Amino acid sequence: MATAVKTSTALTAPTVTEYAKLKRNKKAGESEIYVNAQSPSFKPCNETLYETFTDTVSRQPFANCLGTRFRNGNPDYSWITYFDLYRLSKRVGSGLSYLNCCPVVDQFEPQMRFLGVWSKNREEWVTLMQGCIMYSITVVPIYE
């Protein structure tokens, strides 16, 4: 017996307001900023990735942040907390700065520092990126 498939001829896309709420109207040269409508805990004062990350660390330092699953047949993840990621990232960023691995490029205003990274998506990549964010180093991902 054949089963009838109900088809719709008038598909409508959901509007942005169903999923997001306006956080800030656009400024000159910028677009509006929207946040998840289901996330009342998102603080509207966070303007940078650094502020957002450190705010999360201060609110829930021991919550699971990054999980890694090893290819040894075990399906469980090994987790590090937000505080662990903060501590490791701070060390990485501090080390990069201390060793002058990312010298200042003064042809830009403001002056900038860059770090090229060739890596697969993994815990170490996120740690390095957060460390660079903490020390105002621009990450330049290099893809295969």
LOTOR-401711 format. One line per 5 residues: number of its first residue (from 1); their letters; for each residue x, z, y of N, C-alpha, C. Coordinates in nm, 3 decimals, decimal comma, always signed. Last residue first. Layout:
NUM) a) X/Z/Y/X/Z/Y/X/Z/Y  ...
//
This chain:
144) eyipv) +4,485/+0,530/+2,323/+4,549/+0,438/+2,228/+4,492/+0,300/+2,244  +4,505/+0,646/+2,664/+4,432/+0,617/+2,541/+4,511/+0,520/+2,453  +4,582/+0,910/+2,864/+4,635/+0,782/+2,817/+4,572/+0,758/+2,680  +4,455/+1,083/+3,145/+4,452/+1,059/+3,001/+4,502/+0,919/+2,969  +4,592/+1,271/+3,375/+4,573/+1,127/+3,358/+4,573/+1,100/+3,208
139) vtisy) +4,499/+1,548/+3,564/+4,528/+1,498/+3,430/+4,496/+1,348/+3,426  +4,637/+1,697/+3,843/+4,544/+1,595/+3,798/+4,588/+1,541/+3,662  +4,659/+2,034/+3,905/+4,731/+1,919/+3,851/+4,628/+1,821/+3,798  +4,585/+2,292/+3,996/+4,561/+2,172/+4,077/+4,649/+2,054/+4,036  +4,597/+2,492/+3,812/+4,712/+2,475/+3,900/+4,704/+2,345/+3,981
134) micgq) +4,362/+2,477/+3,666/+4,396/+2,604/+3,731/+4,508/+2,590/+3,834  +4,381/+2,220/+3,558/+4,278/+2,247/+3,658/+4,313/+2,374/+3,736  +4,582/+2,268/+3,369/+4,607/+2,177/+3,482/+4,506/+2,200/+3,593  +4,444/+2,437/+3,196/+4,564/+2,484/+3,263/+4,598/+2,398/+3,384  +4,247/+2,261/+3,103/+4,207/+2,379/+3,182/+4,327/+2,436/+3,258
129) mltvw) +4,415/+2,078/+2,965/+4,333/+2,033/+3,077/+4,291/+2,151/+3,165  +4,525/+2,244/+2,764/+4,611/+2,180/+2,863/+4,532/+2,138/+2,986  +4,289/+2,308/+2,625/+4,373/+2,414/+2,683/+4,462/+2,357/+2,792  +4,209/+2,056/+2,540/+4,122/+2,130/+2,631/+4,202/+2,241/+2,700  +4,427/+2,000/+2,370/+4,395/+1,911/+2,481/+4,310/+1,984/+2,585
124) eernk) +4,407/+2,197/+2,176/+4,524/+2,195/+2,264/+4,502/+2,107/+2,386  +4,168/+2,126/+2,041/+4,178/+2,251/+2,117/+4,293/+2,249/+2,217  +4,112/+1,771/+2,089/+4,141/+1,889/+2,009/+4,158/+2,009/+2,100  +4,120/+1,433/+2,087/+4,037/+1,547/+2,129/+4,060/+1,663/+2,033  +4,466/+1,328/+2,100/+4,330/+1,320/+2,047/+4,252/+1,439/+2,098
119) swvgl) +4,670/+1,227/+2,376/+4,630/+1,322/+2,273/+4,491/+1,289/+2,222  +4,872/+1,197/+2,631/+4,829/+1,113/+2,520/+4,798/+1,206/+2,403  +4,871/+1,243/+2,974/+4,854/+1,307/+2,844/+4,803/+1,205/+2,743  +5,042/+1,287/+3,279/+4,989/+1,192/+3,181/+4,984/+1,257/+3,044  +4,976/+1,464/+3,560/+5,032/+1,479/+3,426/+4,964/+1,378/+3,336
114) frmqp) +5,046/+1,503/+3,911/+4,983/+1,434/+3,800/+5,054/+1,467/+3,669  +4,966/+1,635/+4,230/+5,055/+1,637/+4,114/+4,978/+1,578/+3,997  +4,950/+1,552/+4,584/+4,892/+1,571/+4,451/+5,002/+1,578/+4,346  +4,870/+1,624/+4,925/+4,968/+1,596/+4,821/+4,910/+1,630/+4,685  +4,548/+1,507/+5,049/+4,657/+1,602/+5,037/+4,753/+1,562/+4,925
109) efqdv) +4,725/+1,219/+5,060/+4,688/+1,329/+5,150/+4,558/+1,387/+5,100  +5,006/+1,079/+4,885/+4,863/+1,107/+4,900/+4,842/+1,219/+5,000  +5,270/+1,078/+4,857/+5,213/+0,958/+4,919/+5,061/+0,971/+4,935  +5,389/+1,290/+4,728/+5,346/+1,309/+4,867/+5,296/+1,182/+4,934  +5,352/+1,449/+4,442/+5,356/+1,311/+4,490/+5,302/+1,314/+4,632
104) vpccn) +5,532/+1,710/+4,295/+5,437/+1,670/+4,399/+5,460/+1,524/+4,435  +5,587/+1,703/+3,937/+5,632/+1,715/+4,076/+5,526/+1,663/+4,173  +5,536/+1,848/+3,673/+5,443/+1,766/+3,750/+5,482/+1,775/+3,897  +5,724/+2,015/+3,575/+5,689/+1,899/+3,492/+5,598/+1,801/+3,567  +5,846/+2,250/+3,669/+5,832/+2,133/+3,757/+5,807/+2,004/+3,677
99) lyslg) +5,837/+2,481/+3,531/+5,935/+2,383/+3,485/+5,934/+2,255/+3,569  +5,620/+2,601/+3,667/+5,753/+2,663/+3,672/+5,863/+2,563/+3,634  +5,406/+2,429/+3,596/+5,447/+2,446/+3,736/+5,590/+2,499/+3,745  +5,395/+2,462/+3,320/+5,411/+2,328/+3,377/+5,460/+2,336/+3,521  +5,351/+2,742/+3,309/+5,473/+2,682/+3,255/+5,500/+2,544/+3,310
94) sgvrk) +5,097/+2,760/+3,422/+5,210/+2,829/+3,485/+5,342/+2,770/+3,438  +4,948/+2,615/+3,235/+4,956/+2,569/+3,373/+5,073/+2,631/+3,446  +4,987/+2,784/+3,008/+5,026/+2,642/+3,006/+5,045/+2,590/+3,149  +4,877/+3,028/+3,096/+5,018/+3,020/+3,054/+5,068/+2,875/+3,057  +4,613/+2,954/+3,141/+4,692/+3,007/+3,251/+4,841/+2,997/+3,219
89) slryl) +4,537/+2,886/+2,881/+4,541/+2,782/+2,985/+4,626/+2,826/+3,103  +4,540/+3,137/+2,755/+4,629/+3,031/+2,710/+4,646/+2,923/+2,817  +4,338/+3,273/+2,906/+4,474/+3,326/+2,895/+4,574/+3,218/+2,856  +4,111/+3,106/+2,863/+4,160/+3,134/+2,998/+4,307/+3,178/+2,994  +4,087/+3,122/+2,585/+4,115/+2,992/+2,648/+4,169/+3,011/+2,789
84) dfyti) +4,030/+3,397/+2,562/+4,149/+3,339/+2,497/+4,187/+3,207/+2,562  +3,786/+3,405/+2,702/+3,901/+3,479/+2,753/+4,031/+3,426/+2,693  +3,624/+3,251/+2,535/+3,649/+3,205/+2,672/+3,771/+3,275/+2,732  +3,782/+3,255/+2,205/+3,684/+3,297/+2,305/+3,717/+3,236/+2,441  +3,804/+3,034/+1,928/+3,870/+3,115/+2,031/+3,765/+3,143/+2,137
79) wsydp) +3,731/+3,003/+1,574/+3,691/+3,005/+1,715/+3,791/+3,079/+1,802  +3,720/+2,789/+1,314/+3,802/+2,896/+1,368/+3,780/+2,893/+1,520  +3,440/+2,709/+1,106/+3,521/+2,687/+1,224/+3,603/+2,811/+1,256  +3,392/+2,609/+0,763/+3,382/+2,703/+0,874/+3,476/+2,664/+0,988  +3,428/+2,453/+0,539/+3,343/+2,399/+0,645/+3,333/+2,490/+0,769
74) ngnrf) +3,727/+2,385/+0,381/+3,645/+2,495/+0,431/+3,561/+2,443/+0,548  +3,893/+2,174/+0,328/+3,775/+2,189/+0,245/+3,682/+2,301/+0,289  +4,079/+2,157/+0,520/+4,122/+2,217/+0,394/+4,004/+2,240/+0,300  +4,098/+2,070/+0,796/+4,066/+1,980/+0,684/+4,119/+2,036/+0,551  +3,942/+2,301/+1,020/+4,061/+2,247/+0,955/+4,021/+2,168/+0,832
69) rtglc) +3,780/+2,303/+1,320/+3,758/+2,301/+1,175/+3,877/+2,232/+1,111  +3,755/+2,504/+1,600/+3,835/+2,404/+1,530/+3,806/+2,416/+1,382  +3,581/+2,570/+1,901/+3,589/+2,583/+1,756/+3,670/+2,470/+1,696  +3,578/+2,754/+2,197/+3,627/+2,633/+2,129/+3,639/+2,660/+1,980  +3,410/+2,992/+2,242/+3,428/+2,883/+2,338/+3,467/+2,753/+2,268
64) nafpq) +3,219/+3,280/+2,185/+3,290/+3,166/+2,128/+3,293/+3,051/+2,228  +3,265/+3,553/+2,417/+3,178/+3,457/+2,348/+3,264/+3,342/+2,293  +3,407/+3,725/+2,571/+3,432/+3,728/+2,428/+3,334/+3,641/+2,348  +3,329/+3,693/+2,842/+3,468/+3,667/+2,801/+3,489/+3,657/+2,650  +3,096/+3,619/+3,019/+3,095/+3,633/+2,873/+3,234/+3,604/+2,815
59) rsvtd) +3,155/+3,635/+3,295/+3,023/+3,676/+3,245/+3,022/+3,699/+3,095  +3,418/+3,543/+3,327/+3,384/+3,678/+3,375/+3,250/+3,727/+3,320  +3,397/+3,287/+3,216/+3,489/+3,385/+3,156/+3,451/+3,527/+3,199  +3,222/+3,172/+3,400/+3,179/+3,189/+3,262/+3,266/+3,292/+3,192  +3,388/+3,171/+3,624/+3,261/+3,243/+3,630/+3,211/+3,271/+3,488
54) tftey) +3,590/+3,002/+3,539/+3,622/+3,144/+3,559/+3,495/+3,229/+3,572  +3,439/+2,757/+3,525/+3,504/+2,815/+3,408/+3,532/+2,963/+3,426  +3,354/+2,723/+3,791/+3,256/+2,729/+3,683/+3,316/+2,795/+3,559  +3,598/+2,710/+3,928/+3,501/+2,816/+3,958/+3,400/+2,832/+3,846  +3,707/+2,477/+3,807/+3,777/+2,606/+3,799/+3,679/+2,721/+3,824
49) ltenc) +3,530/+2,279/+3,883/+3,541/+2,313/+3,741/+3,609/+2,448/+3,723  +3,351/+2,381/+4,183/+3,461/+2,317/+4,112/+3,457/+2,355/+3,964  +3,138/+2,518/+4,286/+3,160/+2,384/+4,337/+3,267/+2,309/+4,259  +2,901/+2,757/+4,242/+3,015/+2,693/+4,176/+3,027/+2,549/+4,222  +2,666/+2,846/+4,349/+2,785/+2,857/+4,434/+2,907/+2,791/+4,371
44) pkfsp) +2,459/+2,839/+4,168/+2,472/+2,727/+4,260/+2,594/+2,734/+4,350  +2,514/+2,919/+3,835/+2,522/+2,969/+3,972/+2,543/+2,852/+4,068  +2,296/+2,909/+3,572/+2,399/+2,831/+3,641/+2,400/+2,870/+3,788  +2,083/+3,037/+3,465/+2,204/+3,117/+3,485/+2,314/+3,040/+3,556  +1,881/+2,858/+3,417/+1,871/+2,939/+3,539/+1,997/+3,021/+3,566
39) sqanv) +1,855/+2,581/+3,276/+1,968/+2,671/+3,287/+1,962/+2,753/+3,416  +1,675/+2,379/+3,263/+1,656/+2,489/+3,170/+1,765/+2,595/+3,181  +1,765/+2,184/+3,434/+1,646/+2,259/+3,473/+1,621/+2,380/+3,384  +2,098/+2,140/+3,513/+2,002/+2,147/+3,405/+1,885/+2,236/+3,445  +2,141/+2,006/+3,845/+2,178/+2,095/+3,737/+2,067/+2,094/+3,633
34) yiese) +2,272/+1,764/+4,078/+2,164/+1,815/+3,995/+2,220/+1,908/+3,888  +2,354/+1,670/+4,398/+2,404/+1,740/+4,280/+2,283/+1,798/+4,208  +2,368/+1,346/+4,558/+2,305/+1,475/+4,533/+2,369/+1,539/+4,410  +2,692/+1,213/+4,662/+2,556/+1,201/+4,609/+2,497/+1,341/+4,593  +2,878/+1,155/+4,969/+2,857/+1,214/+4,837/+2,715/+1,188/+4,789
29) gakkn) +2,897/+1,070/+5,232/+2,995/+1,019/+5,136/+2,980/+1,074/+4,996  +2,752/+1,360/+5,353/+2,805/+1,229/+5,390/+2,913/+1,188/+5,289  +2,570/+1,509/+5,083/+2,645/+1,518/+5,206/+2,697/+1,378/+5,237  +2,252/+1,553/+4,927/+2,377/+1,481/+4,946/+2,437/+1,505/+5,083  +2,148/+1,885/+4,836/+2,125/+1,751/+4,890/+2,257/+1,683/+4,917
24) rklka) +2,191/+2,063/+4,536/+2,233/+2,044/+4,674/+2,204/+1,900/+4,717  +2,034/+2,078/+4,308/+2,114/+2,194/+4,348/+2,152/+2,183/+4,494  +1,738/+1,978/+4,164/+1,831/+1,951/+4,272/+1,902/+2,080/+4,312  +1,725/+1,987/+3,812/+1,673/+2,028/+3,941/+1,781/+2,007/+4,045  +1,636/+1,797/+3,520/+1,732/+1,850/+3,617/+1,661/+1,895/+3,742
19) yetvt) +1,437/+1,701/+3,359/+1,555/+1,758/+3,296/+1,649/+1,827/+3,393  +1,240/+1,606/+3,520/+1,200/+1,673/+3,398/+1,316/+1,748/+3,335  +1,366/+1,469/+3,726/+1,317/+1,604/+3,754/+1,267/+1,678/+3,630  +1,414/+1,214/+3,627/+1,526/+1,308/+3,640/+1,475/+1,450/+3,656  +1,157/+1,117/+3,396/+1,216/+1,123/+3,529/+1,327/+1,226/+3,530
14) patla) +1,170/+0,918/+3,099/+1,148/+1,047/+3,168/+1,214/+1,045/+3,304  +1,030/+0,592/+3,081/+1,148/+0,677/+3,079/+1,115/+0,808/+3,149  +0,771/+0,475/+2,882/+0,815/+0,518/+3,014/+0,933/+0,611/+2,999  +0,640/+0,197/+2,720/+0,733/+0,310/+2,712/+0,775/+0,347/+2,853  +0,388/+0,041/+2,618/+0,424/+0,094/+2,750/+0,511/+0,219/+2,735
9) tstkv) +0,331/-0,022/+2,365/+0,375/-0,132/+2,450/+0,421/-0,083/+2,586  +0,408/+0,130/+2,065/+0,364/+0,150/+2,202/+0,417/+0,035/+2,286  +0,287/+0,122/+1,734/+0,385/+0,083/+1,836/+0,324/+0,103/+1,973  +0,259/+0,252/+1,421/+0,202/+0,255/+1,555/+0,312/+0,220/+1,654  +0,240/+0,087/+1,127/+0,333/+0,150/+1,219/+0,273/+0,140/+1,359
4) atam) +0,075/+0,133/+0,822/+0,071/+0,081/+0,959/+0,168/+0,159/+1,046  +0,196/+0,062/+0,508/+0,171/+0,166/+0,606/+0,176/+0,103/+0,745  +0,060/-0,087/+0,216/+0,138/-0,099/+0,339/+0,099/+0,012/+0,436  +0,083/+0,000/-0,117/+0,000/+0,000/+0,000/+0,088/+0,000/+0,124
//
